[in-house]
């Protein structure tokens, strides 16, 4: 099934050689003629909050009181302190002498000739000593 493109070109205004900002709307954004102007929606009137009125519920037994007490809540007993009273416990002191450090373990040397790393440049290649080429 071939894919068809839809022509989405909008009609264009004729091109002018003068600056639009100098002729009209010098302090405003240029208007786009193809987009209709939209007015802001009218402000929504704020509703007055309705305060709840105490009503008698016929399904609630009369001995249950729904109004909060006028005195603040007082606990039965005072809360214990977070830490027991007394001097703060000092931190443990570090030991005066450190334990001896174990010796570094050196891997055993394999039998055979010592392996010497090659030099940075092979001996048959001499680095250039002439002037640098400037591009």
Secondary structure as UniProt FT lines:
FT   HELIX           20..23
FT   TURN            26..27
FT   TURN            33..34
FT   TURN            58..59
FT   TURN            62..63
FT   TURN            123..124
//
